[in-house]
Amino acid sequence: MQVSINLIGILQEYYPDAVDTAAGPLAREAAAGTTVRALISELGVPNEDEYFIMLNGDRLDDATASARVLEENDAIVLVPVIKGG
């Protein structure tokens, strides 16, 4: 099935090398039964504490991301947490 992944800011370093980030979100095939968390792990993105997971415009906590099976045309956006002091 086809899903889209949009990595924001510093998280763009986890896109595959040949991805043109100016072209918009990455379209990717996902096997049936793949969860949101599994797809994020396939990209090599580190733990959820460093970013928010959005799925189709809704924020997911880590437990939900681990349980939610992807569906055709789902849109995942990872937004880094801004830190400072």
Secondary structure, 3 states (H helix, E strand, C coil): CEEEEEECHHHHHHCCCCCCHHHCCEEEECCCCCEHHHHHHHCCCCCHHHEEEEECCEEECHHHHHHCECCCCCEEEEEECCCCC
